[in-house]
Amino acid sequence: MTRHVTATEARKNLFELIATAGKPGAFVMISHEGTPKVVMMSLEEFEGWQETLEIMSDPELAKDIRKDLKQIRSGKKMKDTVDFETVKKQLKL
C-alpha cells in the first residue's frame, strides 16, 4: 500500500504516517512543491532493501545465488544441504 501526501500533510499527520509506513509493504510518498521527494517506510523494509542492494552489488554473490536458484528450480539437490527429515532426527523432534 502506497500513500501519497504533501509535506504539509505529513507535518500535520506525522504520527499517523509513521504507523502507516510501519506496516509490512506499506510506503508513504511525501511531495514538496508538487514533486515527490521522499519515501517513508518501516526500518525492517529499509534494511531489506539495503541488504538486496548489497547482494546485487556483489557480482560473485549474485552469481552464486542465481546458480543456487537454478539448481533449486531444476529439482537438483544442492551440495551442503540436509533434508528436513534428517534435521528433525538430529534435533530429536
N, CA and C atoms as an extended XYZ file, in Angstrom:
279
Properties=species:S:1:pos:R:3:atomname:S:1:resname:S:1:resid:I:1 pbc="F F F"
N         0.853       -1.182        0.000 N   MET     1
C         0.000        0.000        0.000 CA  MET     1
C         0.892        1.237        0.000 C   MET     1
N         0.669        2.125       -0.942 N   THR     2
C         1.417        3.371       -1.004 CA  THR     2
C         0.447        4.519       -0.793 C   THR     2
N         0.834        5.411        0.069 N   ARG     3
C         0.016        6.591        0.332 CA  ARG     3
C         0.808        7.811       -0.113 C   ARG     3
N         0.169        8.746       -0.777 N   HIS     4
C         0.811        9.969       -1.251 CA  HIS     4
C         0.287       11.142       -0.427 C   HIS     4
N         1.217       11.927        0.121 N   VAL     5
C         0.822       13.118        0.884 CA  VAL     5
C         1.778       14.259        0.566 C   VAL     5
N         1.318       15.463        0.835 N   THR     6
C         2.191       16.630        0.692 CA  THR     6
C         3.021       16.778        1.966 C   THR     6
N         4.056       17.581        1.885 N   ALA     7
C         4.893       17.815        3.059 CA  ALA     7
C         4.074       18.459        4.179 C   ALA     7
N         3.161       19.315        3.829 N   THR     8
C         2.312       19.969        4.828 CA  THR     8
C         1.434       18.941        5.532 C   THR     8
N         0.834       18.038        4.751 N   GLU     9
C         0.023       16.970        5.347 CA  GLU     9
C         0.883       16.066        6.225 C   GLU     9
N         2.080       15.772        5.767 N   ALA    10
C         2.983       14.903        6.535 CA  ALA    10
C         3.324       15.533        7.877 C   ALA    10
N         3.566       16.823        7.881 N   ARG    11
C         3.891       17.515        9.131 CA  ARG    11
C         2.703       17.448       10.096 C   ARG    11
N         1.499       17.624        9.573 N   LYS    12
C         0.308       17.616       10.424 CA  LYS    12
C        -0.035       16.212       10.939 C   LYS    12
N         0.306       15.191       10.163 N   ASN    13
C        -0.113       13.818       10.478 CA  ASN    13
C         1.067       12.869       10.669 C   ASN    13
N         2.171       13.369       11.201 N   LEU    14
C         3.394       12.574       11.282 CA  LEU    14
C         3.195       11.244       11.993 C   LEU    14
N         2.569       11.246       13.151 N   PHE    15
C         2.424       10.009       13.918 CA  PHE    15
C         1.535        8.992       13.191 C   PHE    15
N         0.506        9.457       12.538 N   GLU    16
C        -0.353        8.574       11.744 CA  GLU    16
C         0.438        7.974       10.577 C   GLU    16
N         1.273        8.786        9.934 N   LEU    17
C         2.066        8.305        8.807 CA  LEU    17
C         3.131        7.310        9.257 C   LEU    17
N         3.686        7.535       10.429 N   ILE    18
C         4.655        6.571       10.974 CA  ILE    18
C         3.971        5.215       11.157 C   ILE    18
N         2.768        5.226       11.684 N   ALA    19
C         2.023        3.980       11.877 CA  ALA    19
C         1.717        3.313       10.533 C   ALA    19
N         1.329        4.111        9.553 N   THR    20
C         1.023        3.578        8.225 CA  THR    20
C         2.268        2.979        7.585 C   THR    20
N         3.366        3.725        7.596 N   ALA    21
C         4.609        3.276        6.955 CA  ALA    21
C         5.232        2.093        7.693 C   ALA    21
N         4.879        1.911        8.950 N   GLY    22
C         5.443        0.821        9.734 CA  GLY    22
C         4.856       -0.539        9.427 C   GLY    22
N         3.805       -0.575        8.623 N   LYS    23
C         3.169       -1.847        8.270 CA  LYS    23
C         3.940       -2.499        7.123 C   LYS    23
N         4.005       -3.841        7.115 N   PRO    24
C         4.741       -4.539        6.049 CA  PRO    24
C         4.234       -4.173        4.657 C   PRO    24
N         5.149       -3.818        3.789 N   GLY    25
C         4.812       -3.499        2.407 CA  GLY    25
C         4.214       -2.130        2.185 C   GLY    25
N         4.088       -1.331        3.243 N   ALA    26
C         3.473       -0.009        3.113 CA  ALA    26
C         4.547        1.067        2.970 C   ALA    26
N         4.244        2.072        2.152 N   PHE    27
C         5.141        3.200        1.952 CA  PHE    27
C         4.326        4.479        1.961 C   PHE    27
N         4.951        5.556        2.386 N   VAL    28
C         4.321        6.868        2.304 CA  VAL    28
C         5.231        7.738        1.450 C   VAL    28
N         4.699        8.230        0.334 N   MET    29
C         5.458        9.107       -0.542 CA  MET    29
C         5.102       10.545       -0.186 C   MET    29
N         6.117       11.340        0.092 N   ILE    30
C         5.891       12.722        0.501 CA  ILE    30
C         6.371       13.662       -0.605 C   ILE    30
N         5.455       14.550       -1.040 N   SER    31
C         5.760       15.507       -2.101 CA  SER    31
C         6.002       16.892       -1.509 C   SER    31
N         6.866       17.636       -2.169 N   HIS    32
C         7.127       19.027       -1.786 CA  HIS    32
C         7.074       19.853       -3.055 C   HIS    32
N         6.269       20.880       -3.030 N   GLU    33
C         6.062       21.752       -4.187 CA  GLU    33
C         5.642       20.951       -5.420 C   GLU    33
N         4.748       19.964       -5.185 N   GLY    34
C         4.165       19.191       -6.270 CA  GLY    34
C         5.016       18.061       -6.827 C   GLY    34
N         6.210       17.867       -6.264 N   THR    35
C         7.108       16.821       -6.762 CA  THR    35
C         7.398       15.815       -5.656 C   THR    35
N         7.246       14.513       -5.929 N   PRO    36
C         7.607       13.510       -4.924 CA  PRO    36
C         9.090       13.657       -4.556 C   PRO    36
N         9.373       13.747       -3.263 N   LYS    37
C        10.748       13.982       -2.809 CA  LYS    37
C        11.310       12.847       -1.960 C   LYS    37
N        10.477       12.275       -1.079 N   VAL    38
C        10.971       11.234       -0.177 CA  VAL    38
C         9.918       10.149        0.005 C   VAL    38
N        10.398        8.997        0.478 N   VAL    39
C         9.512        7.885        0.798 CA  VAL    39
C         9.768        7.485        2.238 C   VAL    39
N         8.712        7.272        2.975 N   MET    40
C         8.812        6.805        4.362 CA  MET    40
C         8.411        5.331        4.359 C   MET    40
N         9.246        4.507        5.024 N   MET    41
C         8.965        3.078        5.118 CA  MET    41
C         9.454        2.570        6.456 C   MET    41
N         9.069        1.349        6.798 N   SER    42
C         9.494        0.771        8.068 CA  SER    42
C        10.994        0.497        8.038 C   SER    42
N        11.586        0.445        9.206 N   LEU    43
C        13.006        0.135        9.314 CA  LEU    43
C        13.286       -1.251        8.743 C   LEU    43
N        12.409       -2.203        9.017 N   GLU    44
C        12.588       -3.569        8.509 CA  GLU    44
C        12.606       -3.578        6.975 C   GLU    44
N        11.693       -2.830        6.378 N   GLU    45
C        11.616       -2.742        4.915 CA  GLU    45
C        12.893       -2.094        4.368 C   GLU    45
N        13.332       -1.025        5.009 N   PHE    46
C        14.543       -0.323        4.589 CA  PHE    46
C        15.767       -1.237        4.663 C   PHE    46
N        15.906       -1.965        5.765 N   GLU    47
C        17.046       -2.867        5.919 CA  GLU    47
C        17.019       -3.958        4.859 C   GLU    47
N        15.824       -4.429        4.509 N   GLY    48
C        15.697       -5.434        3.451 CA  GLY    48
C        16.178       -4.886        2.113 C   GLY    48
N        15.810       -3.646        1.815 N   TRP    49
C        16.258       -3.012        0.572 CA  TRP    49
C        17.778       -2.844        0.580 C   TRP    49
N        18.319       -2.432        1.718 N   GLN    50
C        19.772       -2.253        1.827 CA  GLN    50
C        20.494       -3.577        1.582 C   GLN    50
N        19.991       -4.635        2.177 N   GLU    51
C        20.598       -5.957        2.008 CA  GLU    51
C        20.523       -6.402        0.548 C   GLU    51
N        19.392       -6.165       -0.090 N   THR    52
C        19.237       -6.516       -1.501 CA  THR    52
C        20.238       -5.758       -2.358 C   THR    52
N        20.408       -4.476       -2.077 N   LEU    53
C        21.373       -3.674       -2.838 CA  LEU    53
C        22.798       -4.179       -2.640 C   LEU    53
N        23.120       -4.571       -1.416 N   GLU    54
C        24.450       -5.132       -1.145 CA  GLU    54
C        24.669       -6.392       -1.959 C   GLU    54
N        23.697       -7.282       -1.963 N   ILE    55
C        23.810       -8.543       -2.700 CA  ILE    55
C        23.959       -8.263       -4.187 C   ILE    55
N        23.126       -7.366       -4.706 N   MET    56
C        23.159       -7.072       -6.135 CA  MET    56
C        24.460       -6.399       -6.556 C   MET    56
N        25.112       -5.699       -5.638 N   SER    57
C        26.355       -5.007       -5.995 CA  SER    57
C        27.570       -5.925       -5.906 C   SER    57
N        27.392       -7.147       -5.425 N   ASP    58
C        28.483       -8.121       -5.343 CA  ASP    58
C        28.277       -9.152       -6.457 C   ASP    58
N        28.996       -9.003       -7.577 N   PRO    59
C        28.771       -9.889       -8.721 CA  PRO    59
C        28.940      -11.370       -8.390 C   PRO    59
N        29.908      -11.719       -7.580 N   GLU    60
C        30.133      -13.126       -7.240 CA  GLU    60
C        28.974      -13.693       -6.426 C   GLU    60
N        28.524      -12.926       -5.447 N   LEU    61
C        27.408      -13.379       -4.618 CA  LEU    61
C        26.144      -13.515       -5.460 C   LEU    61
N        25.880      -12.536       -6.314 N   ALA    62
C        24.707      -12.606       -7.183 CA  ALA    62
C        24.789      -13.821       -8.097 C   ALA    62
N        25.987      -14.113       -8.611 N   LYS    63
C        26.184      -15.281       -9.472 CA  LYS    63
C        25.892      -16.573       -8.711 C   LYS    63
N        26.392      -16.666       -7.472 N   ASP    64
C        26.143      -17.847       -6.642 CA  ASP    64
C        24.655      -18.034       -6.369 C   ASP    64
N        23.965      -16.946       -6.092 N   ILE    65
C        22.526      -17.027       -5.811 CA  ILE    65
C        21.777      -17.508       -7.050 C   ILE    65
N        22.111      -16.948       -8.221 N   ARG    66
C        21.457      -17.388       -9.455 CA  ARG    66
C        21.717      -18.866       -9.713 C   ARG    66
N        22.938      -19.303       -9.462 N   LYS    67
C        23.295      -20.710       -9.652 CA  LYS    67
C        22.470      -21.600       -8.720 C   LYS    67
N        22.383      -21.202       -7.442 N   ASP    68
C        21.613      -21.983       -6.475 CA  ASP    68
C        20.135      -22.021       -6.833 C   ASP    68
N        19.590      -20.877       -7.262 N   LEU    69
C        18.180      -20.841       -7.658 CA  LEU    69
C        17.921      -21.750       -8.850 C   LEU    69
N        18.855      -21.768       -9.780 N   LYS    70
C        18.712      -22.639      -10.950 CA  LYS    70
C        18.679      -24.105      -10.513 C   LYS    70
N        19.550      -24.468       -9.564 N   GLN    71
C        19.563      -25.840       -9.059 CA  GLN    71
C        18.249      -26.171       -8.356 C   GLN    71
N        17.759      -25.253       -7.558 N   ILE    72
C        16.511      -25.482       -6.829 CA  ILE    72
C        15.360      -25.682       -7.814 C   ILE    72
N        15.291      -24.826       -8.813 N   ARG    73
C        14.200      -24.917       -9.791 CA  ARG    73
C        14.260      -26.204      -10.605 C   ARG    73
N        15.461      -26.705      -10.829 N   SER    74
C        15.598      -27.933      -11.618 CA  SER    74
C        15.341      -29.181      -10.774 C   SER    74
N        15.195      -28.989       -9.460 N   GLY    75
C        14.917      -30.111       -8.575 CA  GLY    75
C        16.153      -30.848       -8.107 C   GLY    75
N        17.325      -30.352       -8.480 N   LYS    76
C        18.568      -30.997       -8.052 CA  LYS    76
C        18.842      -30.666       -6.593 C   LYS    76
N        19.383      -31.633       -5.898 N   LYS    77
C        19.751      -31.405       -4.507 CA  LYS    77
C        21.050      -30.600       -4.490 C   LYS    77
N        21.054      -29.527       -3.749 N   MET    78
C        22.248      -28.698       -3.650 CA  MET    78
C        23.237      -29.354       -2.703 C   MET    78
N        24.518      -29.187       -2.985 N   LYS    79
C        25.502      -29.742       -2.066 CA  LYS    79
C        25.445      -28.961       -0.760 C   LYS    79
N        25.880      -29.589        0.283 N   ASP    80
C        25.873      -28.998        1.624 CA  ASP    80
C        24.462      -28.727        2.134 C   ASP    80
N        23.478      -29.487        1.659 N   THR    81
C        22.119      -29.335        2.183 CA  THR    81
C        21.708      -30.631        2.869 C   THR    81
N        20.761      -30.488        3.775 N   VAL    82
C        20.243      -31.634        4.517 CA  VAL    82
C        18.733      -31.573        4.426 C   VAL    82
N        18.102      -32.710        4.173 N   ASP    83
C        16.651      -32.699        4.069 CA  ASP    83
C        16.020      -32.517        5.455 C   ASP    83
N        14.764      -32.124        5.450 N   PHE    84
C        14.056      -31.782        6.676 CA  PHE    84
C        13.958      -32.964        7.639 C   PHE    84
N        13.708      -34.134        7.118 N   GLU    85
C        13.589      -35.318        7.980 CA  GLU    85
C        14.884      -35.573        8.750 C   GLU    85
N        16.018      -35.379        8.101 N   THR    86
C        17.316      -35.559        8.760 CA  THR    86
C        17.499      -34.527        9.871 C   THR    86
N        17.108      -33.303        9.605 N   VAL    87
C        17.211      -32.239       10.618 CA  VAL    87
C        16.345      -32.580       11.819 C   VAL    87
N        15.126      -33.033       11.571 N   LYS    88
C        14.235      -33.406       12.670 CA  LYS    88
C        14.843      -34.515       13.527 C   LYS    88
N        15.436      -35.499       12.865 N   LYS    89
C        16.064      -36.588       13.605 CA  LYS    89
C        17.243      -36.092       14.436 C   LYS    89
N        18.048      -35.225       13.827 N   GLN    90
C        19.224      -34.701       14.535 CA  GLN    90
C        18.807      -33.853       15.744 C   GLN    90
N        17.693      -33.145       15.615 N   LEU    91
C        17.203      -32.310       16.711 CA  LEU    91
C        16.270      -33.069       17.648 C   LEU    91
N        16.022      -34.342       17.337 N   LYS    92
C        15.142      -35.201       18.115 CA  LYS    92
C        13.746      -34.617       18.259 C   LYS    92
N        13.211      -34.188       17.127 N   LEU    93
C        11.853      -33.612       17.105 CA  LEU    93
C        10.831      -34.652       16.720 C   LEU    93
